[in-house]
Amino acid sequence: MPLRSDWSTATCPIARSADVLADPWVLLILREMFSGRTRFDQLRDATGAADSVLARRLASMTDAGLVAQDDPGYRLTDAGRETLPILHAYARFSRMIDPDGPWGLTVSCARCGEVAASSDWCARCSAPLDADSTRWARRSMGGEPFALTTGSAA
Ligand SMILES: [Zn+2]
């Protein structure tokens, strides 16, 4: 029995995207892949997912075209790379629902260094905040800014 409804044929684009993305494990796997963790063991250790949970999510993400296998791990496809502003929006939204909560992710523009005030564009230099022009600083990874990655060969 499926865990939830199937929205893969919905006419609403939000519902169709939710069918692929509205799973916390999927979002955490994407977060870790952009952070350079692309092998199964790295993704398991960083997300805390059980092997079976991670294997199912990676299979569904592969079927949905978000990731592809790329020895020795996985890489983000073009569609997977397009999820970056969604992750940024999630991070920004956490400030709305928990303004005093821990802030473990800082997003900045790689071109000018501005801390992002938007999910997808730099307010200072107007560069897109895509995987090639964005830096993250994660408290859980030492807090220093790093370039994003999109594949196991990177
Ligand atoms: Zn900038």
Backbone and ligand atoms as CSV (ligand in chain L), in Angstrom:
chain,resi,resn,atom,element,x,y,z
A,1,MET,N,N,0.850,-1.191,0.000
A,1,MET,CA,C,0.000,0.000,0.000
A,1,MET,C,C,0.887,1.243,0.000
A,2,PRO,N,N,0.618,2.172,-0.900
A,2,PRO,CA,C,1.431,3.393,-0.941
A,2,PRO,C,C,1.326,4.172,0.357
A,3,LEU,N,N,2.394,4.914,0.654
A,3,LEU,CA,C,2.414,5.706,1.878
A,3,LEU,C,C,1.498,6.913,1.801
A,4,ARG,N,N,1.193,7.361,0.591
A,4,ARG,CA,C,0.380,8.562,0.448
A,4,ARG,C,C,-0.273,8.570,-0.920
A,5,SER,N,N,-1.050,9.626,-1.179
A,5,SER,CA,C,-1.728,9.755,-2.455
A,5,SER,C,C,-0.730,9.919,-3.589
A,6,ASP,N,N,-1.160,9.580,-4.790
A,6,ASP,CA,C,-0.357,9.759,-5.995
A,6,ASP,C,C,-0.847,11.010,-6.714
A,7,TRP,N,N,0.021,12.017,-6.814
A,7,TRP,CA,C,-0.340,13.259,-7.498
A,7,TRP,C,C,0.414,13.405,-8.817
A,8,SER,N,N,0.976,12.303,-9.292
A,8,SER,CA,C,1.826,12.383,-10.482
A,8,SER,C,C,1.058,12.780,-11.740
A,9,THR,N,N,-0.250,12.629,-11.744
A,9,THR,CA,C,-1.030,13.014,-12.916
A,9,THR,C,C,-1.926,14.218,-12.639
A,10,ALA,N,N,-1.704,14.887,-11.530
A,10,ALA,CA,C,-2.512,16.068,-11.196
A,10,ALA,C,C,-2.287,17.162,-12.236
A,11,THR,N,N,-3.269,18.010,-12.430
A,11,THR,CA,C,-3.100,19.124,-13.364
A,11,THR,C,C,-2.424,20.313,-12.696
A,12,CYS,N,N,-2.464,20.379,-11.373
A,12,CYS,CA,C,-1.820,21.477,-10.653
A,12,CYS,C,C,-0.310,21.246,-10.623
A,13,PRO,N,N,0.493,22.216,-11.083
A,13,PRO,CA,C,1.943,22.010,-11.075
A,13,PRO,C,C,2.529,21.895,-9.679
A,14,ILE,N,N,1.916,22.510,-8.704
A,14,ILE,CA,C,2.415,22.369,-7.331
A,14,ILE,C,C,2.185,20.936,-6.854
A,15,ALA,N,N,1.029,20.384,-7.147
A,15,ALA,CA,C,0.750,18.999,-6.761
A,15,ALA,C,C,1.698,18.035,-7.466
A,16,ARG,N,N,1.951,18.271,-8.742
A,16,ARG,CA,C,2.866,17.379,-9.486
A,16,ARG,C,C,4.279,17.460,-8.930
A,17,SER,N,N,4.729,18.656,-8.602
A,17,SER,CA,C,6.064,18.793,-8.003
A,17,SER,C,C,6.097,18.178,-6.614
A,18,ALA,N,N,5.025,18.355,-5.857
A,18,ALA,CA,C,4.958,17.766,-4.521
A,18,ALA,C,C,5.038,16.240,-4.608
A,19,ASP,N,N,4.502,15.674,-5.665
A,19,ASP,CA,C,4.555,14.225,-5.819
A,19,ASP,C,C,5.999,13.735,-5.851
A,20,VAL,N,N,6.892,14.557,-6.361
A,20,VAL,CA,C,8.310,14.193,-6.452
A,20,VAL,C,C,9.093,14.651,-5.226
A,21,LEU,N,N,8.778,15.864,-4.742
A,21,LEU,CA,C,9.653,16.508,-3.760
A,21,LEU,C,C,9.151,16.514,-2.318
A,22,ALA,N,N,7.865,16.299,-2.105
A,22,ALA,CA,C,7.307,16.490,-0.761
A,22,ALA,C,C,7.557,15.273,0.128
A,23,ASP,N,N,8.796,15.043,0.394
A,23,ASP,CA,C,9.221,13.966,1.281
A,23,ASP,C,C,10.473,14.487,1.984
A,24,PRO,N,N,10.459,14.545,3.312
A,24,PRO,CA,C,11.635,15.100,3.998
A,24,PRO,C,C,12.942,14.424,3.630
A,25,TRP,N,N,12.922,13.116,3.429
A,25,TRP,CA,C,14.178,12.432,3.073
A,25,TRP,C,C,14.706,12.930,1.743
A,26,VAL,N,N,13.818,13.142,0.791
A,26,VAL,CA,C,14.249,13.637,-0.522
A,26,VAL,C,C,14.930,14.996,-0.372
A,27,LEU,N,N,14.352,15.872,0.421
A,27,LEU,CA,C,14.934,17.201,0.606
A,27,LEU,C,C,16.290,17.109,1.312
A,28,LEU,N,N,16.391,16.236,2.302
A,28,LEU,CA,C,17.674,16.078,2.998
A,28,LEU,C,C,18.735,15.460,2.082
A,29,ILE,N,N,18.339,14.528,1.252
A,29,ILE,CA,C,19.287,13.941,0.293
A,29,ILE,C,C,19.773,15.021,-0.678
A,30,LEU,N,N,18.859,15.848,-1.166
A,30,LEU,CA,C,19.260,16.949,-2.056
A,30,LEU,C,C,20.226,17.893,-1.333
A,31,ARG,N,N,19.915,18.241,-0.090
A,31,ARG,CA,C,20.794,19.117,0.695
A,31,ARG,C,C,22.190,18.524,0.766
A,32,GLU,N,N,22.274,17.240,1.050
A,32,GLU,CA,C,23.590,16.605,1.186
A,32,GLU,C,C,24.306,16.492,-0.144
A,33,MET,N,N,23.575,16.250,-1.219
A,33,MET,CA,C,24.234,16.160,-2.526
A,33,MET,C,C,24.811,17.507,-2.937
A,34,PHE,N,N,24.079,18.592,-2.712
A,34,PHE,CA,C,24.635,19.918,-3.002
A,34,PHE,C,C,25.845,20.216,-2.110
A,35,SER,N,N,25.913,19.550,-0.958
A,35,SER,CA,C,27.021,19.750,-0.021
A,35,SER,C,C,28.206,18.840,-0.316
A,36,GLY,N,N,28.122,18.058,-1.391
A,36,GLY,CA,C,29.253,17.241,-1.804
A,36,GLY,C,C,29.202,15.796,-1.360
A,37,ARG,N,N,28.122,15.406,-0.727
A,37,ARG,CA,C,27.996,14.018,-0.291
A,37,ARG,C,C,27.156,13.288,-1.339
A,38,THR,N,N,27.811,12.448,-2.101
A,38,THR,CA,C,27.123,11.841,-3.236
A,38,THR,C,C,27.149,10.316,-3.228
A,39,ARG,N,N,27.955,9.729,-2.363
A,39,ARG,CA,C,27.983,8.272,-2.269
A,39,ARG,C,C,26.926,7.809,-1.267
A,40,PHE,N,N,26.455,6.566,-1.465
A,40,PHE,CA,C,25.405,6.025,-0.606
A,40,PHE,C,C,25.784,6.125,0.869
A,41,ASP,N,N,26.994,5.708,1.219
A,41,ASP,CA,C,27.387,5.716,2.638
A,41,ASP,C,C,27.458,7.139,3.181
A,42,GLN,N,N,27.908,8.077,2.361
A,42,GLN,CA,C,27.947,9.482,2.806
A,42,GLN,C,C,26.541,10.010,3.034
A,43,LEU,N,N,25.645,9.688,2.122
A,43,LEU,CA,C,24.263,10.172,2.251
A,43,LEU,C,C,23.581,9.536,3.467
A,44,ARG,N,N,23.835,8.260,3.670
A,44,ARG,CA,C,23.267,7.570,4.836
A,44,ARG,C,C,23.769,8.204,6.129
A,45,ASP,N,N,25.063,8.404,6.225
A,45,ASP,CA,C,25.626,8.941,7.463
A,45,ASP,C,C,25.176,10.381,7.708
A,46,ALA,N,N,25.085,11.182,6.644
A,46,ALA,CA,C,24.744,12.595,6.814
A,46,ALA,C,C,23.264,12.810,7.099
A,47,THR,N,N,22.407,11.955,6.555
A,47,THR,CA,C,20.968,12.135,6.780
A,47,THR,C,C,20.455,11.318,7.954
A,48,GLY,N,N,21.147,10.253,8.302
A,48,GLY,CA,C,20.654,9.364,9.348
A,48,GLY,C,C,19.588,8.405,8.851
A,49,ALA,N,N,19.406,8.340,7.542
A,49,ALA,CA,C,18.401,7.431,6.974
A,49,ALA,C,C,18.876,5.986,7.066
A,50,ALA,N,N,17.939,5.097,7.327
A,50,ALA,CA,C,18.251,3.666,7.262
A,50,ALA,C,C,18.573,3.298,5.815
A,51,ASP,N,N,19.358,2.255,5.630
A,51,ASP,CA,C,19.725,1.833,4.276
A,51,ASP,C,C,18.501,1.654,3.383
A,52,SER,N,N,17.469,1.005,3.924
A,52,SER,CA,C,16.289,0.730,3.102
A,52,SER,C,C,15.560,2.017,2.730
A,53,VAL,N,N,15.503,2.958,3.669
A,53,VAL,CA,C,14.851,4.254,3.404
A,53,VAL,C,C,15.623,5.006,2.331
A,54,LEU,N,N,16.930,5.055,2.486
A,54,LEU,CA,C,17.756,5.781,1.522
A,54,LEU,C,C,17.684,5.127,0.139
A,55,ALA,N,N,17.743,3.816,0.101
A,55,ALA,CA,C,17.694,3.113,-1.195
A,55,ALA,C,C,16.381,3.398,-1.916
A,56,ARG,N,N,15.265,3.385,-1.154
A,56,ARG,CA,C,13.968,3.672,-1.787
A,56,ARG,C,C,13.908,5.103,-2.305
A,57,ARG,N,N,14.406,6.048,-1.513
A,57,ARG,CA,C,14.350,7.453,-1.949
A,57,ARG,C,C,15.245,7.674,-3.159
A,58,LEU,N,N,16.441,7.096,-3.161
A,58,LEU,CA,C,17.325,7.278,-4.314
A,58,LEU,C,C,16.712,6.646,-5.563
A,59,ALA,N,N,16.017,5.524,-5.394
A,59,ALA,CA,C,15.349,4.911,-6.542
A,59,ALA,C,C,14.220,5.805,-7.051
A,60,SER,N,N,13.438,6.374,-6.137
A,60,SER,CA,C,12.333,7.244,-6.574
A,60,SER,C,C,12.877,8.536,-7.168
A,61,MET,N,N,13.976,9.033,-6.624
A,61,MET,CA,C,14.582,10.249,-7.172
A,61,MET,C,C,15.176,9.979,-8.554
A,62,THR,N,N,15.698,8.776,-8.748
A,62,THR,CA,C,16.212,8.395,-10.070
A,62,THR,C,C,15.056,8.288,-11.057
A,63,ASP,N,N,13.977,7.625,-10.645
A,63,ASP,CA,C,12.802,7.494,-11.512
A,63,ASP,C,C,12.225,8.853,-11.882
A,64,ALA,N,N,12.272,9.787,-10.934
A,64,ALA,CA,C,11.714,11.126,-11.167
A,64,ALA,C,C,12.665,12.026,-11.960
A,65,GLY,N,N,13.880,11.540,-12.194
A,65,GLY,CA,C,14.829,12.325,-12.978
A,65,GLY,C,C,15.588,13.374,-12.194
A,66,LEU,N,N,15.611,13.262,-10.858
A,66,LEU,CA,C,16.362,14.231,-10.047
A,66,LEU,C,C,17.835,13.863,-9.930
A,67,VAL,N,N,18.116,12.573,-9.880
A,67,VAL,CA,C,19.489,12.100,-9.734
A,67,VAL,C,C,19.729,10.970,-10.735
A,68,ALA,N,N,21.006,10.720,-10.985
A,68,ALA,CA,C,21.412,9.591,-11.821
A,68,ALA,C,C,22.605,8.937,-11.151
A,69,GLN,N,N,22.729,7.635,-11.337
A,69,GLN,CA,C,23.889,6.944,-10.782
A,69,GLN,C,C,25.121,7.349,-11.562
A,70,ASP,N,N,26.201,7.565,-10.830
A,70,ASP,CA,C,27.433,8.068,-11.432
A,70,ASP,C,C,28.571,7.560,-10.571
A,71,ASP,N,N,29.164,6.475,-10.983
A,71,ASP,CA,C,30.194,5.830,-10.182
A,71,ASP,C,C,31.179,6.848,-9.620
A,72,PRO,N,N,31.409,6.871,-8.314
A,72,PRO,CA,C,31.019,5.897,-7.305
A,72,PRO,C,C,29.749,6.270,-6.538
A,73,GLY,N,N,28.960,7.166,-7.038
A,73,GLY,CA,C,27.769,7.566,-6.286
A,73,GLY,C,C,26.657,8.028,-7.193
A,74,TYR,N,N,26.156,9.203,-6.884
A,74,TYR,CA,C,25.044,9.773,-7.630
A,74,TYR,C,C,25.412,11.194,-8.020
A,75,ARG,N,N,24.752,11.684,-9.057
A,75,ARG,CA,C,24.901,13.081,-9.433
A,75,ARG,C,C,23.512,13.674,-9.616
A,76,LEU,N,N,23.444,14.972,-9.433
A,76,LEU,CA,C,22.188,15.666,-9.686
A,76,LEU,C,C,22.038,15.878,-11.184
A,77,THR,N,N,20.861,15.632,-11.688
A,77,THR,CA,C,20.564,15.939,-13.089
A,77,THR,C,C,20.221,17.423,-13.185
A,78,ASP,N,N,19.922,17.877,-14.389
A,78,ASP,CA,C,19.483,19.266,-14.541
A,78,ASP,C,C,18.244,19.533,-13.680
A,79,ALA,N,N,17.312,18.588,-13.656
A,79,ALA,CA,C,16.110,18.770,-12.824
A,79,ALA,C,C,16.487,18.805,-11.347
A,80,GLY,N,N,17.428,17.980,-10.966
A,80,GLY,CA,C,17.883,18.001,-9.574
A,80,GLY,C,C,18.520,19.325,-9.210
A,81,ARG,N,N,19.310,19.869,-10.129
A,81,ARG,CA,C,19.935,21.175,-9.881
A,81,ARG,C,C,18.885,22.276,-9.726
A,82,GLU,N,N,17.769,22.120,-10.396
A,82,GLU,CA,C,16.704,23.128,-10.329
A,82,GLU,C,C,16.015,23.171,-8.967
A,83,THR,N,N,16.306,22.192,-8.113
A,83,THR,CA,C,15.678,22.193,-6.784
A,83,THR,C,C,16.381,23.138,-5.813
A,84,LEU,N,N,17.523,23.697,-6.210
A,84,LEU,CA,C,18.282,24.527,-5.269
A,84,LEU,C,C,17.461,25.692,-4.688
A,85,PRO,N,N,16.748,26.471,-5.508
A,85,PRO,CA,C,15.952,27.561,-4.914
A,85,PRO,C,C,14.862,27.052,-3.963
A,86,ILE,N,N,14.408,25.831,-4.186
A,86,ILE,CA,C,13.399,25.251,-3.284
A,86,ILE,C,C,14.034,25.001,-1.911
A,87,LEU,N,N,15.243,24.465,-1.910
A,87,LEU,CA,C,15.941,24.258,-0.633
A,87,LEU,C,C,16.185,25.594,0.057
A,88,HIS,N,N,16.571,26.605,-0.731
A,88,HIS,CA,C,16.768,27.934,-0.147
A,88,HIS,C,C,15.471,28.469,0.446
A,89,ALA,N,N,14.368,28.231,-0.241
A,89,ALA,CA,C,13.069,28.700,0.273
A,89,ALA,C,C,12.715,27.987,1.574
A,90,TYR,N,N,13.003,26.705,1.652
A,90,TYR,CA,C,12.771,25.982,2.909
A,90,TYR,C,C,13.590,26.599,4.034
A,91,ALA,N,N,14.859,26.881,3.742
A,91,ALA,CA,C,15.725,27.466,4.781
A,91,ALA,C,C,15.191,28.827,5.215
A,92,ARG,N,N,14.788,29.644,4.251
A,92,ARG,CA,C,14.252,30.967,4.576
A,92,ARG,C,C,12.946,30.845,5.365
A,93,PHE,N,N,12.115,29.878,4.986
A,93,PHE,CA,C,10.829,29.703,5.660
A,93,PHE,C,C,11.012,29.323,7.125
A,94,SER,N,N,12.079,28.616,7.440
A,94,SER,CA,C,12.300,28.226,8.838
A,94,SER,C,C,12.431,29.462,9.723
A,95,ARG,N,N,12.938,30.557,9.147
A,95,ARG,CA,C,13.042,31.817,9.908
A,95,ARG,C,C,11.668,32.407,10.205
A,96,MET,N,N,10.720,32.158,9.320
A,96,MET,CA,C,9.359,32.668,9.520
A,96,MET,C,C,8.657,31.914,10.646
A,97,ILE,N,N,8.835,30.609,10.692
A,97,ILE,CA,C,8.104,29.812,11.673
A,97,ILE,C,C,8.863,29.669,12.979
A,98,ASP,N,N,10.170,29.965,12.967
A,98,ASP,CA,C,10.985,29.807,14.172
A,98,ASP,C,C,12.119,30.839,14.145
A,99,PRO,N,N,11.766,32.129,14.320
A,99,PRO,CA,C,12.788,33.179,14.160
A,99,PRO,C,C,13.931,33.093,15.160
A,100,ASP,N,N,13.713,32.474,16.297
A,100,ASP,CA,C,14.764,32.377,17.309
A,100,ASP,C,C,15.456,31.012,17.291
A,101,GLY,N,N,15.085,30.180,16.325
A,101,GLY,CA,C,15.652,28.846,16.260
A,101,GLY,C,C,17.081,28.859,15.760
A,102,PRO,N,N,17.731,27.724,15.798
A,102,PRO,CA,C,19.117,27.653,15.324
A,102,PRO,C,C,19.177,27.924,13.824
A,103,TRP,N,N,20.203,28.608,13.397
A,103,TRP,CA,C,20.358,28.942,11.979
A,103,TRP,C,C,21.611,28.252,11.495
A,104,GLY,N,N,21.424,27.117,10.857
A,104,GLY,CA,C,22.560,26.286,10.502
A,104,GLY,C,C,23.030,26.402,9.078
A,105,LEU,N,N,22.353,27.224,8.265
A,105,LEU,CA,C,22.726,27.326,6.851
A,105,LEU,C,C,22.712,28.785,6.427
A,106,THR,N,N,23.839,29.248,5.911
A,106,THR,CA,C,23.918,30.588,5.338
A,106,THR,C,C,24.181,30.437,3.846
A,107,VAL,N,N,23.352,31.089,3.054
A,107,VAL,CA,C,23.467,31.056,1.593
A,107,VAL,C,C,24.043,32.380,1.145
A,108,SER,N,N,25.071,32.315,0.307
A,108,SER,CA,C,25.659,33.560,-0.195
A,108,SER,C,C,25.993,33.431,-1.676
A,109,CYS,N,N,26.149,34.585,-2.295
A,109,CYS,CA,C,26.486,34.671,-3.716
A,109,CYS,C,C,27.989,34.454,-3.886
A,110,ALA,N,N,28.361,33.528,-4.762
A,110,ALA,CA,C,29.782,33.258,-4.992
A,110,ALA,C,C,30.451,34.382,-5.763
A,111,ARG,N,N,29.673,35.164,-6.470
A,111,ARG,CA,C,30.267,36.216,-7.303
A,111,ARG,C,C,30.623,37.457,-6.498
A,112,CYS,N,N,29.740,37.856,-5.582
A,112,CYS,CA,C,30.007,39.105,-4.852
A,112,CYS,C,C,30.080,38.908,-3.338
A,113,GLY,N,N,29.702,37.733,-2.855
A,113,GLY,CA,C,29.802,37.444,-1.432
A,113,GLY,C,C,28.602,37.852,-0.600
A,114,GLU,N,N,27.615,38.496,-1.224
A,114,GLU,CA,C,26.434,38.948,-0.493
A,114,GLU,C,C,25.667,37.750,0.095
A,115,VAL,N,N,25.262,37.877,1.363
A,115,VAL,CA,C,24.392,36.858,1.944
A,115,VAL,C,C,23.029,36.986,1.272
A,116,ALA,N,N,22.492,35.866,0.831
A,116,ALA,CA,C,21.280,35.882,0.013
A,116,ALA,C,C,20.076,36.380,0.802
A,117,ALA,N,N,19.333,37.286,0.173
A,117,ALA,CA,C,18.079,37.770,0.727
A,117,ALA,C,C,16.908,37.218,-0.072
A,118,SER,N,N,17.205,36.343,-1.013
A,118,SER,CA,C,16.208,35.743,-1.890
A,118,SER,C,C,16.571,34.277,-2.045
A,119,SER,N,N,15.651,33.507,-2.568
A,119,SER,CA,C,15.922,32.081,-2.781
A,119,SER,C,C,16.646,31.812,-4.084
A,120,ASP,N,N,16.550,32.748,-5.048
A,120,ASP,CA,C,17.085,32.420,-6.362
A,120,ASP,C,C,17.899,33.505,-7.056
A,121,TRP,N,N,17.976,34.717,-6.496
A,121,TRP,CA,C,18.763,35.776,-7.129
A,121,TRP,C,C,19.537,36.528,-6.068
A,122,CYS,N,N,20.725,37.005,-6.453
A,122,CYS,CA,C,21.503,37.858,-5.564
A,122,CYS,C,C,20.951,39.274,-5.657
A,123,ALA,N,N,20.594,39.829,-4.526
A,123,ALA,CA,C,20.015,41.169,-4.508
A,123,ALA,C,C,21.057,42.242,-4.829
A,124,ARG,N,N,22.330,41.931,-4.635
A,124,ARG,CA,C,23.368,42.935,-4.895
A,124,ARG,C,C,23.805,42.933,-6.359
A,125,CYS,N,N,24.169,41.772,-6.904
A,125,CYS,CA,C,24.743,41.741,-8.262
A,125,CYS,C,C,23.813,41.099,-9.287
A,126,SER,N,N,22.631,40.678,-8.872
A,126,SER,CA,C,21.609,40.108,-9.764
A,126,SER,C,C,21.996,38.769,-10.378
A,127,ALA,N,N,23.039,38.105,-9.863
A,127,ALA,CA,C,23.405,36.780,-10.365
A,127,ALA,C,C,22.368,35.767,-9.882
A,128,PRO,N,N,22.108,34.761,-10.710
A,128,PRO,CA,C,21.235,33.686,-10.229
A,128,PRO,C,C,21.952,32.889,-9.137
A,129,LEU,N,N,21.214,32.477,-8.130
A,129,LEU,CA,C,21.809,31.644,-7.074
A,129,LEU,C,C,21.640,30.184,-7.464
A,130,ASP,N,N,22.383,29.802,-8.525
A,130,ASP,CA,C,22.336,28.410,-8.962
A,130,ASP,C,C,23.529,27.652,-8.366
A,131,ALA,N,N,23.634,26.383,-8.726
A,131,ALA,CA,C,24.671,25.550,-8.105
A,131,ALA,C,C,26.080,26.047,-8.404
A,132,ASP,N,N,26.260,26.760,-9.506
A,132,ASP,CA,C,27.594,27.242,-9.870
A,132,ASP,C,C,27.938,28.581,-9.227
A,133,SER,N,N,26.947,29.296,-8.743
A,133,SER,CA,C,27.218,30.656,-8.264
A,133,SER,C,C,26.714,30.877,-6.839
A,134,THR,N,N,26.640,29.802,-6.092
A,134,THR,CA,C,26.159,29.887,-4.721
A,134,THR,C,C,27.152,29.219,-3.786
A,135,ARG,N,N,27.302,29.801,-2.626
A,135,ARG,CA,C,28.100,29.188,-1.564
A,135,ARG,C,C,27.179,28.949,-0.380
A,136,TRP,N,N,27.393,27.842,0.267
A,136,TRP,CA,C,26.692,27.560,1.518
A,136,TRP,C,C,27.715,27.536,2.635
A,137,ALA,N,N,27.288,27.924,3.814
A,137,ALA,CA,C,28.040,27.700,5.044
A,137,ALA,C,C,27.090,26.964,5.981
A,138,ARG,N,N,27.473,25.762,6.354
A,138,ARG,CA,C,26.625,24.952,7.236
A,138,ARG,C,C,27.323,24.787,8.575
A,139,ARG,N,N,26.598,25.122,9.621
A,139,ARG,CA,C,27.162,24.980,10.962
A,139,ARG,C,C,27.617,23.545,11.202
A,140,SER,N,N,26.832,22.582,10.726
A,140,SER,CA,C,27.152,21.166,10.946
A,140,SER,C,C,28.396,20.718,10.173
A,141,MET,N,N,28.861,21.557,9.236
A,141,MET,CA,C,30.039,21.216,8.442
A,141,MET,C,C,31.181,22.193,8.731
A,142,GLY,N,N,31.159,22.821,9.890
A,142,GLY,CA,C,32.259,23.686,10.303
A,142,GLY,C,C,32.014,25.165,10.112
A,143,GLY,N,N,30.972,25.524,9.381
A,143,GLY,CA,C,30.586,26.918,9.265
A,143,GLY,C,C,31.303,27.739,8.206
A,144,GLU,N,N,32.279,27.140,7.521
A,144,GLU,CA,C,32.993,27.887,6.472
A,144,GLU,C,C,32.242,27.782,5.148
A,145,PRO,N,N,32.194,28.854,4.373
A,145,PRO,CA,C,31.512,28.782,3.065
A,145,PRO,C,C,32.197,27.787,2.131
A,146,PHE,N,N,31.399,27.082,1.365
A,146,PHE,CA,C,31.942,26.128,0.379
A,146,PHE,C,C,31.111,26.191,-0.896
A,147,ALA,N,N,31.771,25.818,-2.017
A,147,ALA,CA,C,31.084,25.753,-3.303
A,147,ALA,C,C,30.193,24.523,-3.317
A,148,LEU,N,N,29.051,24.640,-3.970
A,148,LEU,CA,C,28.142,23.514,-4.067
A,148,LEU,C,C,28.645,22.532,-5.117
A,149,THR,N,N,28.239,21.293,-4.972
A,149,THR,CA,C,28.569,20.270,-5.955
A,149,THR,C,C,27.291,19.652,-6.457
A,150,THR,N,N,27.408,18.965,-7.588
A,150,THR,CA,C,26.214,18.350,-8.150
A,150,THR,C,C,26.464,16.916,-8.588
A,151,GLY,N,N,27.654,16.374,-8.293
A,151,GLY,CA,C,27.873,15.019,-8.738
A,151,GLY,C,C,29.066,14.359,-8.092
A,152,SER,N,N,29.106,13.044,-8.206
A,152,SER,CA,C,30.149,12.295,-7.536
A,152,SER,C,C,31.513,12.515,-8.174
A,153,ALA,N,N,31.533,13.018,-9.409
A,153,ALA,CA,C,32.814,13.276,-10.052
A,153,ALA,C,C,33.369,14.640,-9.644
A,154,ALA,N,N,32.526,15.458,-9.044
A,154,ALA,CA,C,32.975,16.810,-8.694
A,154,ALA,C,C,33.938,16.777,-7.525
L,1,ZN,ZN,ZN,26.078,38.641,-5.913
